[in-house]
């Protein structure tokens, strides 16, 4: 991408990267490291034509296999996330390049 002078590198990680979630402690360390890598890479690649960003996701994503399995007995207890909104945000990150991260959360 650097040789071409353009491109986008987007990662997706969990909300435990930015919000304390004791039950996800071991995963949180890895999520936080991945998020920090993407945000740091964003700053490092500024003015190169290459963009790096992160989508931090905290919630059950609608219309997927996990959503189907988790909601087979009733609605999700904490709400859900619309995958179209997540996809639109990914496109915005790629085209606008005005921020390093977008956070999606069903939790306040």
PDB file as gemmi writes it, atoms N, CA and C in Angstrom:
CRYST1    1.000    1.000    1.000  90.00  90.00  90.00 P 1                      
ATOM      1  N   UNK A   1       0.823  -1.188   0.000  1.00  0.00           N  
ATOM      2  CA  UNK A   1       0.000   0.000   0.000  1.00  0.00           C  
ATOM      3  C   UNK A   1       0.870   1.256   0.000  1.00  0.00           C  
ATOM      4  N   UNK A   2       1.936   1.219   0.772  1.00  0.00           N  
ATOM      5  CA  UNK A   2       2.825   2.385   0.791  1.00  0.00           C  
ATOM      6  C   UNK A   2       3.443   2.627  -0.576  1.00  0.00           C  
ATOM      7  N   UNK A   3       3.844   1.555  -1.256  1.00  0.00           N  
ATOM      8  CA  UNK A   3       4.423   1.707  -2.590  1.00  0.00           C  
ATOM      9  C   UNK A   3       3.421   2.316  -3.564  1.00  0.00           C  
ATOM     10  N   UNK A   4       2.154   1.929  -3.440  1.00  0.00           N  
ATOM     11  CA  UNK A   4       1.104   2.474  -4.316  1.00  0.00           C  
ATOM     12  C   UNK A   4       0.685   3.876  -3.900  1.00  0.00           C  
ATOM     13  N   UNK A   5       0.881   4.192  -2.612  1.00  0.00           N  
ATOM     14  CA  UNK A   5       0.487   5.504  -2.110  1.00  0.00           C  
ATOM     15  C   UNK A   5      -0.980   5.623  -1.771  1.00  0.00           C  
ATOM     16  N   UNK A   6      -1.663   4.496  -1.651  1.00  0.00           N  
ATOM     17  CA  UNK A   6      -3.068   4.520  -1.246  1.00  0.00           C  
ATOM     18  C   UNK A   6      -3.481   3.141  -0.741  1.00  0.00           C  
ATOM     19  N   UNK A   7      -4.554   3.130   0.023  1.00  0.00           N  
ATOM     20  CA  UNK A   7      -5.096   1.893   0.564  1.00  0.00           C  
ATOM     21  C   UNK A   7      -5.690   2.130   1.939  1.00  0.00           C  
ATOM     22  N   UNK A   8      -6.423   1.153   2.394  1.00  0.00           N  
ATOM     23  CA  UNK A   8      -7.079   1.236   3.700  1.00  0.00           C  
ATOM     24  C   UNK A   8      -6.899  -0.069   4.445  1.00  0.00           C  
ATOM     25  N   UNK A   9      -6.588   0.038   5.721  1.00  0.00           N  
ATOM     26  CA  UNK A   9      -6.432  -1.094   6.623  1.00  0.00           C  
ATOM     27  C   UNK A   9      -7.382  -0.859   7.792  1.00  0.00           C  
ATOM     28  N   UNK A  10      -8.474  -1.638   7.863  1.00  0.00           N  
ATOM     29  CA  UNK A  10      -9.446  -1.494   8.949  1.00  0.00           C  
ATOM     30  C   UNK A  10      -9.473  -2.757   9.788  1.00  0.00           C  
ATOM     31  N   UNK A  11      -9.472  -2.583  11.091  1.00  0.00           N  
ATOM     32  CA  UNK A  11      -9.618  -3.725  11.988  1.00  0.00           C  
ATOM     33  C   UNK A  11     -10.940  -3.574  12.739  1.00  0.00           C  
ATOM     34  N   UNK A  12     -11.419  -4.688  13.231  1.00  0.00           N  
ATOM     35  CA  UNK A  12     -12.608  -4.678  14.089  1.00  0.00           C  
ATOM     36  C   UNK A  12     -12.232  -5.378  15.381  1.00  0.00           C  
ATOM     37  N   UNK A  13     -12.580  -4.767  16.497  1.00  0.00           N  
ATOM     38  CA  UNK A  13     -12.274  -5.346  17.794  1.00  0.00           C  
ATOM     39  C   UNK A  13     -13.439  -5.171  18.745  1.00  0.00           C  
ATOM     40  N   UNK A  14     -13.277  -5.726  19.919  1.00  0.00           N  
ATOM     41  CA  UNK A  14     -14.341  -5.698  20.910  1.00  0.00           C  
ATOM     42  C   UNK A  14     -14.288  -4.496  21.833  1.00  0.00           C  
ATOM     43  N   UNK A  15     -15.437  -4.215  22.427  1.00  0.00           N  
ATOM     44  CA  UNK A  15     -15.599  -3.065  23.312  1.00  0.00           C  
ATOM     45  C   UNK A  15     -14.709  -3.149  24.551  1.00  0.00           C  
ATOM     46  N   UNK A  16     -14.313  -4.348  24.929  1.00  0.00           N  
ATOM     47  CA  UNK A  16     -13.447  -4.488  26.104  1.00  0.00           C  
ATOM     48  C   UNK A  16     -12.105  -3.789  25.906  1.00  0.00           C  
ATOM     49  N   UNK A  17     -11.801  -3.387  24.682  1.00  0.00           N  
ATOM     50  CA  UNK A  17     -10.568  -2.634  24.417  1.00  0.00           C  
ATOM     51  C   UNK A  17     -10.619  -1.237  25.002  1.00  0.00           C  
ATOM     52  N   UNK A  18     -11.829  -0.688  25.176  1.00  0.00           N  
ATOM     53  CA  UNK A  18     -11.962   0.689  25.655  1.00  0.00           C  
ATOM     54  C   UNK A  18     -12.831   0.822  26.901  1.00  0.00           C  
ATOM     55  N   UNK A  19     -13.478  -0.260  27.295  1.00  0.00           N  
ATOM     56  CA  UNK A  19     -14.352  -0.225  28.467  1.00  0.00           C  
ATOM     57  C   UNK A  19     -14.033  -1.418  29.368  1.00  0.00           C  
ATOM     58  N   UNK A  20     -13.812  -1.179  30.658  1.00  0.00           N  
ATOM     59  CA  UNK A  20     -13.518  -2.295  31.554  1.00  0.00           C  
ATOM     60  C   UNK A  20     -14.661  -3.307  31.577  1.00  0.00           C  
ATOM     61  N   UNK A  21     -14.339  -4.552  31.306  1.00  0.00           N  
ATOM     62  CA  UNK A  21     -15.304  -5.647  31.313  1.00  0.00           C  
ATOM     63  C   UNK A  21     -14.615  -6.843  31.961  1.00  0.00           C  
ATOM     64  N   UNK A  22     -14.704  -6.963  33.296  1.00  0.00           N  
ATOM     65  CA  UNK A  22     -13.954  -7.989  34.014  1.00  0.00           C  
ATOM     66  C   UNK A  22     -14.104  -9.403  33.457  1.00  0.00           C  
ATOM     67  N   UNK A  23     -15.295  -9.755  32.986  1.00  0.00           N  
ATOM     68  CA  UNK A  23     -15.501 -11.109  32.483  1.00  0.00           C  
ATOM     69  C   UNK A  23     -14.736 -11.374  31.180  1.00  0.00           C  
ATOM     70  N   UNK A  24     -14.252 -10.318  30.555  1.00  0.00           N  
ATOM     71  CA  UNK A  24     -13.494 -10.456  29.315  1.00  0.00           C  
ATOM     72  C   UNK A  24     -12.034 -10.041  29.490  1.00  0.00           C  
ATOM     73  N   UNK A  25     -11.562 -10.050  30.718  1.00  0.00           N  
ATOM     74  CA  UNK A  25     -10.210  -9.596  31.033  1.00  0.00           C  
ATOM     75  C   UNK A  25      -9.115 -10.118  30.120  1.00  0.00           C  
ATOM     76  N   UNK A  26      -8.990 -11.437  29.937  1.00  0.00           N  
ATOM     77  CA  UNK A  26      -7.920 -11.945  29.077  1.00  0.00           C  
ATOM     78  C   UNK A  26      -8.038 -11.476  27.627  1.00  0.00           C  
ATOM     79  N   UNK A  27      -9.247 -11.400  27.121  1.00  0.00           N  
ATOM     80  CA  UNK A  27      -9.463 -10.950  25.748  1.00  0.00           C  
ATOM     81  C   UNK A  27      -9.248  -9.443  25.636  1.00  0.00           C  
ATOM     82  N   UNK A  28      -9.572  -8.718  26.704  1.00  0.00           N  
ATOM     83  CA  UNK A  28      -9.468  -7.255  26.694  1.00  0.00           C  
ATOM     84  C   UNK A  28      -8.044  -6.794  26.414  1.00  0.00           C  
ATOM     85  N   UNK A  29      -7.082  -7.488  26.950  1.00  0.00           N  
ATOM     86  CA  UNK A  29      -5.679  -7.117  26.739  1.00  0.00           C  
ATOM     87  C   UNK A  29      -5.339  -7.179  25.249  1.00  0.00           C  
ATOM     88  N   UNK A  30      -5.753  -8.246  24.595  1.00  0.00           N  
ATOM     89  CA  UNK A  30      -5.485  -8.392  23.162  1.00  0.00           C  
ATOM     90  C   UNK A  30      -6.281  -7.382  22.342  1.00  0.00           C  
ATOM     91  N   UNK A  31      -7.538  -7.164  22.718  1.00  0.00           N  
ATOM     92  CA  UNK A  31      -8.371  -6.185  22.005  1.00  0.00           C  
ATOM     93  C   UNK A  31      -7.783  -4.785  22.116  1.00  0.00           C  
ATOM     94  N   UNK A  32      -7.333  -4.439  23.307  1.00  0.00           N  
ATOM     95  CA  UNK A  32      -6.747  -3.111  23.520  1.00  0.00           C  
ATOM     96  C   UNK A  32      -5.453  -2.950  22.723  1.00  0.00           C  
ATOM     97  N   UNK A  33      -4.653  -4.006  22.672  1.00  0.00           N  
ATOM     98  CA  UNK A  33      -3.405  -3.944  21.907  1.00  0.00           C  
ATOM     99  C   UNK A  33      -3.691  -3.765  20.416  1.00  0.00           C  
ATOM    100  N   UNK A  34      -4.660  -4.498  19.893  1.00  0.00           N  
ATOM    101  CA  UNK A  34      -5.012  -4.387  18.482  1.00  0.00           C  
ATOM    102  C   UNK A  34      -5.558  -3.000  18.161  1.00  0.00           C  
ATOM    103  N   UNK A  35      -6.432  -2.490  19.025  1.00  0.00           N  
ATOM    104  CA  UNK A  35      -6.986  -1.146  18.834  1.00  0.00           C  
ATOM    105  C   UNK A  35      -5.869  -0.102  18.856  1.00  0.00           C  
ATOM    106  N   UNK A  36      -4.983  -0.201  19.842  1.00  0.00           N  
ATOM    107  CA  UNK A  36      -3.885   0.756  19.951  1.00  0.00           C  
ATOM    108  C   UNK A  36      -2.977   0.690  18.722  1.00  0.00           C  
ATOM    109  N   UNK A  37      -2.754  -0.504  18.214  1.00  0.00           N  
ATOM    110  CA  UNK A  37      -1.950  -0.656  16.999  1.00  0.00           C  
ATOM    111  C   UNK A  37      -2.594   0.091  15.832  1.00  0.00           C  
ATOM    112  N   UNK A  38      -3.900  -0.079  15.653  1.00  0.00           N  
ATOM    113  CA  UNK A  38      -4.597   0.585  14.543  1.00  0.00           C  
ATOM    114  C   UNK A  38      -4.577   2.102  14.691  1.00  0.00           C  
ATOM    115  N   UNK A  39      -4.797   2.591  15.907  1.00  0.00           N  
ATOM    116  CA  UNK A  39      -4.808   4.040  16.137  1.00  0.00           C  
ATOM    117  C   UNK A  39      -3.404   4.623  15.948  1.00  0.00           C  
ATOM    118  N   UNK A  40      -2.393   3.909  16.420  1.00  0.00           N  
ATOM    119  CA  UNK A  40      -1.007   4.351  16.241  1.00  0.00           C  
ATOM    120  C   UNK A  40      -0.610   4.304  14.770  1.00  0.00           C  
ATOM    121  N   UNK A  41      -1.017   3.247  14.092  1.00  0.00           N  
ATOM    122  CA  UNK A  41      -0.738   3.131  12.663  1.00  0.00           C  
ATOM    123  C   UNK A  41      -1.400   4.269  11.892  1.00  0.00           C  
ATOM    124  N   UNK A  42      -2.598   4.668  12.322  1.00  0.00           N  
ATOM    125  CA  UNK A  42      -3.291   5.796  11.706  1.00  0.00           C  
ATOM    126  C   UNK A  42      -2.426   7.052  11.767  1.00  0.00           C  
ATOM    127  N   UNK A  43      -1.877   7.324  12.943  1.00  0.00           N  
ATOM    128  CA  UNK A  43      -1.031   8.513  13.108  1.00  0.00           C  
ATOM    129  C   UNK A  43       0.266   8.382  12.309  1.00  0.00           C  
ATOM    130  N   UNK A  44       0.833   7.190  12.304  1.00  0.00           N  
ATOM    131  CA  UNK A  44       2.089   6.959  11.597  1.00  0.00           C  
ATOM    132  C   UNK A  44       1.932   7.129  10.086  1.00  0.00           C  
ATOM    133  N   UNK A  45       0.795   6.712   9.566  1.00  0.00           N  
ATOM    134  CA  UNK A  45       0.574   6.740   8.121  1.00  0.00           C  
ATOM    135  C   UNK A  45      -0.011   8.049   7.606  1.00  0.00           C  
ATOM    136  N   UNK A  46      -0.249   8.989   8.502  1.00  0.00           N  
ATOM    137  CA  UNK A  46      -0.793  10.283   8.069  1.00  0.00           C  
ATOM    138  C   UNK A  46       0.082  10.854   6.958  1.00  0.00           C  
ATOM    139  N   UNK A  47      -0.542  11.409   5.961  1.00  0.00           N  
ATOM    140  CA  UNK A  47       0.145  12.045   4.830  1.00  0.00           C  
ATOM    141  C   UNK A  47       0.858  11.072   3.892  1.00  0.00           C  
ATOM    142  N   UNK A  48       0.542   9.776   3.982  1.00  0.00           N  
ATOM    143  CA  UNK A  48       1.146   8.812   3.057  1.00  0.00           C  
ATOM    144  C   UNK A  48       0.163   8.344   1.994  1.00  0.00           C  
ATOM    145  N   UNK A  49      -1.129   8.639   2.200  1.00  0.00           N  
ATOM    146  CA  UNK A  49      -2.163   8.127   1.306  1.00  0.00           C  
ATOM    147  C   UNK A  49      -2.745   6.815   1.773  1.00  0.00           C  
ATOM    148  N   UNK A  50      -2.116   6.217   2.775  1.00  0.00           N  
ATOM    149  CA  UNK A  50      -2.610   4.965   3.339  1.00  0.00           C  
ATOM    150  C   UNK A  50      -3.309   5.283   4.647  1.00  0.00           C  
ATOM    151  N   UNK A  51      -4.470   4.679   4.845  1.00  0.00           N  
ATOM    152  CA  UNK A  51      -5.281   4.937   6.032  1.00  0.00           C  
ATOM    153  C   UNK A  51      -5.415   3.664   6.859  1.00  0.00           C  
ATOM    154  N   UNK A  52      -5.340   3.810   8.174  1.00  0.00           N  
ATOM    155  CA  UNK A  52      -5.602   2.704   9.094  1.00  0.00           C  
ATOM    156  C   UNK A  52      -6.629   3.173  10.104  1.00  0.00           C  
ATOM    157  N   UNK A  53      -7.543   2.300  10.452  1.00  0.00           N  
ATOM    158  CA  UNK A  53      -8.572   2.663  11.413  1.00  0.00           C  
ATOM    159  C   UNK A  53      -9.128   1.445  12.116  1.00  0.00           C  
ATOM    160  N   UNK A  54      -9.929   1.721  13.143  1.00  0.00           N  
ATOM    161  CA  UNK A  54     -10.502   0.654  13.960  1.00  0.00           C  
ATOM    162  C   UNK A  54     -12.004   0.834  14.099  1.00  0.00           C  
ATOM    163  N   UNK A  55     -12.696  -0.287  14.091  1.00  0.00           N  
ATOM    164  CA  UNK A  55     -14.109  -0.315  14.450  1.00  0.00           C  
ATOM    165  C   UNK A  55     -14.194  -1.112  15.736  1.00  0.00           C  
ATOM    166  N   UNK A  56     -14.623  -0.465  16.803  1.00  0.00           N  
ATOM    167  CA  UNK A  56     -14.736  -1.112  18.105  1.00  0.00           C  
ATOM    168  C   UNK A  56     -16.206  -1.435  18.326  1.00  0.00           C  
ATOM    169  N   UNK A  57     -16.495  -2.717  18.500  1.00  0.00           N  
ATOM    170  CA  UNK A  57     -17.878  -3.188  18.495  1.00  0.00           C  
ATOM    171  C   UNK A  57     -18.238  -3.803  19.838  1.00  0.00           C  
ATOM    172  N   UNK A  58     -19.308  -3.277  20.432  1.00  0.00           N  
ATOM    173  CA  UNK A  58     -19.794  -3.792  21.711  1.00  0.00           C  
ATOM    174  C   UNK A  58     -21.271  -4.102  21.630  1.00  0.00           C  
ATOM    175  N   UNK A  59     -21.588  -5.292  21.237  1.00  0.00           N  
ATOM    176  CA  UNK A  59     -22.981  -5.694  21.154  1.00  0.00           C  
ATOM    177  C   UNK A  59     -23.180  -6.807  20.145  1.00  0.00           C  
ATOM    178  N   UNK A  60     -24.361  -7.328  20.156  1.00  0.00           N  
ATOM    179  CA  UNK A  60     -24.752  -8.403  19.261  1.00  0.00           C  
ATOM    180  C   UNK A  60     -25.141  -7.803  17.910  1.00  0.00           C  
ATOM    181  N   UNK A  61     -24.517  -8.284  16.850  1.00  0.00           N  
ATOM    182  CA  UNK A  61     -24.778  -7.751  15.513  1.00  0.00           C  
ATOM    183  C   UNK A  61     -25.937  -8.522  14.886  1.00  0.00           C  
ATOM    184  N   UNK A  62     -26.938  -7.782  14.457  1.00  0.00           N  
ATOM    185  CA  UNK A  62     -28.144  -8.378  13.875  1.00  0.00           C  
ATOM    186  C   UNK A  62     -27.838  -9.169  12.606  1.00  0.00           C  
ATOM    187  N   UNK A  63     -28.690 -10.153  12.339  1.00  0.00           N  
ATOM    188  CA  UNK A  63     -28.726 -10.923  11.097  1.00  0.00           C  
ATOM    189  C   UNK A  63     -27.561 -11.887  10.902  1.00  0.00           C  
ATOM    190  N   UNK A  64     -26.737 -12.066  11.891  1.00  0.00           N  
ATOM    191  CA  UNK A  64     -25.639 -13.014  11.772  1.00  0.00           C  
ATOM    192  C   UNK A  64     -25.958 -14.322  12.475  1.00  0.00           C  
ATOM    193  N   UNK A  65     -25.069 -15.291  12.325  1.00  0.00           N  
ATOM    194  CA  UNK A  65     -25.266 -16.600  12.949  1.00  0.00           C  
ATOM    195  C   UNK A  65     -25.356 -16.509  14.463  1.00  0.00           C  
ATOM    196  N   UNK A  66     -24.478 -15.719  15.062  1.00  0.00           N  
ATOM    197  CA  UNK A  66     -24.489 -15.598  16.526  1.00  0.00           C  
ATOM    198  C   UNK A  66     -25.775 -14.924  16.973  1.00  0.00           C  
ATOM    199  N   UNK A  67     -26.210 -13.903  16.266  1.00  0.00           N  
ATOM    200  CA  UNK A  67     -27.473 -13.227  16.586  1.00  0.00           C  
ATOM    201  C   UNK A  67     -28.636 -14.216  16.519  1.00  0.00           C  
ATOM    202  N   UNK A  68     -28.685 -15.019  15.470  1.00  0.00           N  
ATOM    203  CA  UNK A  68     -29.759 -16.002  15.316  1.00  0.00           C  
ATOM    204  C   UNK A  68     -29.768 -16.977  16.482  1.00  0.00           C  
ATOM    205  N   UNK A  69     -28.605 -17.462  16.842  1.00  0.00           N  
ATOM    206  CA  UNK A  69     -28.495 -18.422  17.941  1.00  0.00           C  
ATOM    207  C   UNK A  69     -28.872 -17.782  19.275  1.00  0.00           C  
ATOM    208  N   UNK A  70     -28.384 -16.581  19.520  1.00  0.00           N  
ATOM    209  CA  UNK A  70     -28.613 -15.920  20.806  1.00  0.00           C  
ATOM    210  C   UNK A  70     -30.048 -15.436  20.987  1.00  0.00           C  
ATOM    211  N   UNK A  71     -30.749 -15.170  19.903  1.00  0.00           N  
ATOM    212  CA  UNK A  71     -32.106 -14.635  20.021  1.00  0.00           C  
ATOM    213  C   UNK A  71     -33.179 -15.666  19.695  1.00  0.00           C  
ATOM    214  N   UNK A  72     -32.805 -16.920  19.544  1.00  0.00           N  
ATOM    215  CA  UNK A  72     -33.795 -17.949  19.212  1.00  0.00           C  
ATOM    216  C   UNK A  72     -34.830 -18.122  20.318  1.00  0.00           C  
ATOM    217  N   UNK A  73     -34.483 -17.792  21.551  1.00  0.00           N  
ATOM    218  CA  UNK A  73     -35.419 -17.921  22.667  1.00  0.00           C  
ATOM    219  C   UNK A  73     -36.079 -16.617  23.066  1.00  0.00           C  
ATOM    220  N   UNK A  74     -35.780 -15.551  22.369  1.00  0.00           N  
ATOM    221  CA  UNK A  74     -36.344 -14.244  22.701  1.00  0.00           C  
ATOM    222  C   UNK A  74     -35.387 -13.143  22.317  1.00  0.00           C  
ATOM    223  N   UNK A  75     -35.790 -11.901  22.545  1.00  0.00           N  
ATOM    224  CA  UNK A  75     -34.942 -10.770  22.134  1.00  0.00           C  
ATOM    225  C   UNK A  75     -33.635 -10.705  22.928  1.00  0.00           C  
ATOM    226  N   UNK A  76     -32.653 -10.072  22.331  1.00  0.00           N  
ATOM    227  CA  UNK A  76     -31.364  -9.879  23.000  1.00  0.00           C  
ATOM    228  C   UNK A  76     -31.566  -8.996  24.226  1.00  0.00           C  
ATOM    229  N   UNK A  77     -30.939  -9.341  25.346  1.00  0.00           N  
ATOM    230  CA  UNK A  77     -31.173  -8.592  26.588  1.00  0.00           C  
ATOM    231  C   UNK A  77     -30.623  -7.168  26.582  1.00  0.00           C  
ATOM    232  N   UNK A  78     -29.632  -6.881  25.770  1.00  0.00           N  
ATOM    233  CA  UNK A  78     -29.000  -5.557  25.794  1.00  0.00           C  
ATOM    234  C   UNK A  78     -29.180  -4.776  24.504  1.00  0.00           C  
ATOM    235  N   UNK A  79     -30.015  -5.232  23.620  1.00  0.00           N  
ATOM    236  CA  UNK A  79     -30.155  -4.564  22.337  1.00  0.00           C  
ATOM    237  C   UNK A  79     -29.184  -5.140  21.324  1.00  0.00           C  
ATOM    238  N   UNK A  80     -29.280  -4.661  20.102  1.00  0.00           N  
ATOM    239  CA  UNK A  80     -28.450  -5.183  19.022  1.00  0.00           C  
ATOM    240  C   UNK A  80     -27.885  -4.036  18.183  1.00  0.00           C  
ATOM    241  N   UNK A  81     -26.936  -4.392  17.355  1.00  0.00           N  
ATOM    242  CA  UNK A  81     -26.318  -3.427  16.442  1.00  0.00           C  
ATOM    243  C   UNK A  81     -26.694  -3.782  15.008  1.00  0.00           C  
ATOM    244  N   UNK A  82     -26.979  -2.775  14.226  1.00  0.00           N  
ATOM    245  CA  UNK A  82     -27.351  -2.965  12.833  1.00  0.00           C  
ATOM    246  C   UNK A  82     -26.079  -3.082  11.988  1.00  0.00           C  
ATOM    247  N   UNK A  83     -25.894  -4.197  11.277  1.00  0.00           N  
ATOM    248  CA  UNK A  83     -24.673  -4.354  10.488  1.00  0.00           C  
ATOM    249  C   UNK A  83     -24.545  -3.326   9.367  1.00  0.00           C  
ATOM    250  N   UNK A  84     -25.674  -2.811   8.893  1.00  0.00           N  
ATOM    251  CA  UNK A  84     -25.609  -1.781   7.853  1.00  0.00           C  
ATOM    252  C   UNK A  84     -24.961  -0.507   8.381  1.00  0.00           C  
ATOM    253  N   UNK A  85     -25.226  -0.169   9.643  1.00  0.00           N  
ATOM    254  CA  UNK A  85     -24.607   1.014  10.246  1.00  0.00           C  
ATOM    255  C   UNK A  85     -23.099   0.810  10.405  1.00  0.00           C  
ATOM    256  N   UNK A  86     -22.719  -0.402  10.777  1.00  0.00           N  
ATOM    257  CA  UNK A  86     -21.295  -0.707  10.933  1.00  0.00           C  
ATOM    258  C   UNK A  86     -20.597  -0.638   9.571  1.00  0.00           C  
ATOM    259  N   UNK A  87     -21.247  -1.176   8.539  1.00  0.00           N  
ATOM    260  CA  UNK A  87     -20.679  -1.129   7.188  1.00  0.00           C  
ATOM    261  C   UNK A  87     -20.586   0.309   6.678  1.00  0.00           C  
ATOM    262  N   UNK A  88     -21.630   1.100   6.926  1.00  0.00           N  
ATOM    263  CA  UNK A  88     -21.598   2.506   6.503  1.00  0.00           C  
ATOM    264  C   UNK A  88     -20.463   3.260   7.186  1.00  0.00           C  
ATOM    265  N   UNK A  89     -20.257   2.970   8.468  1.00  0.00           N  
ATOM    266  CA  UNK A  89     -19.171   3.629   9.198  1.00  0.00           C  
ATOM    267  C   UNK A  89     -17.810   3.204   8.651  1.00  0.00           C  
ATOM    268  N   UNK A  90     -17.685   1.936   8.269  1.00  0.00           N  
ATOM    269  CA  UNK A  90     -16.429   1.474   7.670  1.00  0.00           C  
ATOM    270  C   UNK A  90     -16.162   2.232   6.372  1.00  0.00           C  
ATOM    271  N   UNK A  91     -17.197   2.418   5.582  1.00  0.00           N  
ATOM    272  CA  UNK A  91     -17.039   3.167   4.334  1.00  0.00           C  
ATOM    273  C   UNK A  91     -16.657   4.617   4.627  1.00  0.00           C  
ATOM    274  N   UNK A  92     -17.315   5.210   5.627  1.00  0.00           N  
ATOM    275  CA  UNK A  92     -16.985   6.587   6.006  1.00  0.00           C  
ATOM    276  C   UNK A  92     -15.539   6.705   6.483  1.00  0.00           C  
ATOM    277  N   UNK A  93     -15.092   5.744   7.292  1.00  0.00           N  
ATOM    278  CA  UNK A  93     -13.701   5.772   7.745  1.00  0.00           C  
ATOM    279  C   UNK A  93     -12.771   5.737   6.534  1.00  0.00           C  
ATOM    280  N   UNK A  94     -13.075   4.859   5.589  1.00  0.00           N  
ATOM    281  CA  UNK A  94     -12.246   4.712   4.388  1.00  0.00           C  
ATOM    282  C   UNK A  94     -12.252   5.973   3.521  1.00  0.00           C  
ATOM    283  N   UNK A  95     -13.420   6.562   3.313  1.00  0.00           N  
ATOM    284  CA  UNK A  95     -13.505   7.692   2.384  1.00  0.00           C  
ATOM    285  C   UNK A  95     -13.178   9.036   3.014  1.00  0.00           C  
ATOM    286  N   UNK A  96     -13.634   9.261   4.242  1.00  0.00           N  
ATOM    287  CA  UNK A  96     -13.417  10.569   4.879  1.00  0.00           C  
ATOM    288  C   UNK A  96     -12.056  10.678   5.552  1.00  0.00           C  
ATOM    289  N   UNK A  97     -11.604   9.587   6.170  1.00  0.00           N  
ATOM    290  CA  UNK A  97     -10.293   9.550   6.833  1.00  0.00           C  
ATOM    291  C   UNK A  97     -10.124  10.674   7.855  1.00  0.00           C  
ATOM    292  N   UNK A  98     -11.210  11.005   8.528  1.00  0.00           N  
ATOM    293  CA  UNK A  98     -11.196  12.130   9.468  1.00  0.00           C  
ATOM    294  C   UNK A  98     -11.082  11.710  10.934  1.00  0.00           C  
ATOM    295  N   UNK A  99     -10.989  10.421  11.184  1.00  0.00           N  
ATOM    296  CA  UNK A  99     -10.841   9.918  12.544  1.00  0.00           C  
ATOM    297  C   UNK A  99     -10.230   8.522  12.462  1.00  0.00           C  
ATOM    298  N   UNK A 100      -9.661   8.091  13.574  1.00  0.00           N  
ATOM    299  CA  UNK A 100      -8.989   6.795  13.590  1.00  0.00           C  
ATOM    300  C   UNK A 100      -9.903   5.658  14.023  1.00  0.00           C  
ATOM    301  N   UNK A 101     -11.056   5.998  14.588  1.00  0.00           N  
ATOM    302  CA  UNK A 101     -11.869   4.939  15.189  1.00  0.00           C  
ATOM    303  C   UNK A 101     -13.343   5.316  15.200  1.00  0.00           C  
ATOM    304  N   UNK A 102     -14.166   4.284  15.122  1.00  0.00           N  
ATOM    305  CA  UNK A 102     -15.606   4.422  15.317  1.00  0.00           C  
ATOM    306  C   UNK A 102     -16.002   3.359  16.339  1.00  0.00           C  
ATOM    307  N   UNK A 103     -16.737   3.780  17.369  1.00  0.00           N  
ATOM    308  CA  UNK A 103     -17.164   2.856  18.424  1.00  0.00           C  
ATOM    309  C   UNK A 103     -18.663   2.627  18.309  1.00  0.00           C  
ATOM    310  N   UNK A 104     -19.055   1.357  18.336  1.00  0.00           N  
ATOM    311  CA  UNK A 104     -20.455   0.954  18.321  1.00  0.00           C  
ATOM    312  C   UNK A 104     -20.726   0.227  19.626  1.00  0.00           C  
ATOM    313  N   UNK A 105     -21.751   0.646  20.338  1.00  0.00           N  
ATOM    314  CA  UNK A 105     -22.035   0.000  21.614  1.00  0.00           C  
ATOM    315  C   UNK A 105     -23.522   0.045  21.930  1.00  0.00           C  
ATOM    316  N   UNK A 106     -24.028  -1.064  22.448  1.00  0.00           N  
ATOM    317  CA  UNK A 106     -25.402  -1.094  22.943  1.00  0.00           C  
ATOM    318  C   UNK A 106     -25.428  -0.724  24.422  1.00  0.00           C  
ATOM    319  N   UNK A 107     -24.265  -0.540  24.996  1.00  0.00           N  
ATOM    320  CA  UNK A 107     -24.141  -0.187  26.411  1.00  0.00           C  
ATOM    321  C   UNK A 107     -23.925   1.318  26.538  1.00  0.00           C  
ATOM    322  N   UNK A 108     -24.506   1.904  27.569  1.00  0.00           N  
ATOM    323  CA  UNK A 108     -24.370   3.361  27.766  1.00  0.00           C  
ATOM    324  C   UNK A 108     -22.955   3.741  28.130  1.00  0.00           C  
TER     325      UNK A 108                                                      
END                                                                             
